[in-house]
Amino acid sequence: MEKKPNLSKKLDAIAKPSKWIEESNFRLENKERLRYSQRVAVIVLRALRAQGITQKDLADALSVSPQTVSKWVKGSENFTFDTIVKLNKALNISIFSQLENIEEQYTESTNKIIPVKTEPKVILLYNREEVWSEELMEN
């Protein structure tokens, strides 16, 4: 009589270990670079929409695959200067100056006090850090 393998042994044989910890650590270590990559992606997407150009058209103009352009607009790509220059020429934009404008807007928005409602208290956010007022601490 042939023995059937245990269910957990089968699962262990086919299950791949999760890499969420490694992926999370990568995002933490590359947080600033990823933030800029996402901003470049937004600039590229806005330019594509404004000019009525598809990602495939951009890929053809730059002699790259549509999958490469797709990676760019997802915001996780590590852009080289060469790639940014090519995008500038193909889309007739200046990514660096637009990045500078976005950074200025971001800095202005994070230096304001923003009331955020929570249950049942209101927390004031200043520079994206919680600041509790004395009144709230007493309640």
Helices and strands as residue ranges (DSSP letters): H 7-14, H 20-29, H 31-51, H 55-62, H 66-74, H 81-91, H 95-110, E 114-117, E 122-126, E 129-131, H 134-138
